[in-house]
Amino acid sequence: MEKFEKLSGIAAPMPLVNIDTDMIIPKVFLKTIKRSGLGVNLFDEMRYDRQGNEIPDFVLNKPAYREAQILVAGDNFGCGSSREHAPWALADFGIKVVISTSFADIFFNNCFKNGMLPIVLPPEQVEVLMKDAEKGANARMEIDLEAQTVTASDGEVFHFEIDPFRKHCLLEGLDDIGLTLEKGAAIDTFEASASQARPWV
């Protein structure tokens, strides 16, 4: 998993509330266990018509937001089923940060496990950032994980809270496997000791 420290990127506004995981990545695309290749189907039913053509009015189809790395979303983002494919699809598209007033718990946890940063801010601050995102590609936001700040394009700064352990994992690029490998020496020592104590195992 890549380390997450700072990000300066384009933010796309998605003010819809209750965007669920089936909207993020419809169930028809859940046949794969690979984390790559899902970005093309992100928000598929909102992004394409029945013939597979892009819907020009959808935010991520607009030229200003095709390279968006930040999503400013409405309340209760990621609700619905527990599918981990939802953060996989967002990450594969290039989204590294989602800002909202609230997230569904399972989606929120899955973001951290996949190197994404979900940021919870009060409604009035999300509204400011939503309007900032509506300015298009020239309005870049800055995310500083170490300082726990979001800086709008006009320089206004908002502070966000994050669990210290999750912050550490993102800063160091540690997923569950990485955390286990950090304990490699201790695991080797235990296995050697256990092998001597119980050679019949």
Helices and strands as residue ranges (DSSP letters): E 6-14, H 21-24, G 27-29, G 39-41, H 44-47, G 59-61, G 63-65, E 70-73, H 85-93, E 97-100, H 105-113, E 117-120, H 123-133, E 140-144, E 149-151, E 157-159, H 164-172, H 176-182, H 184-197
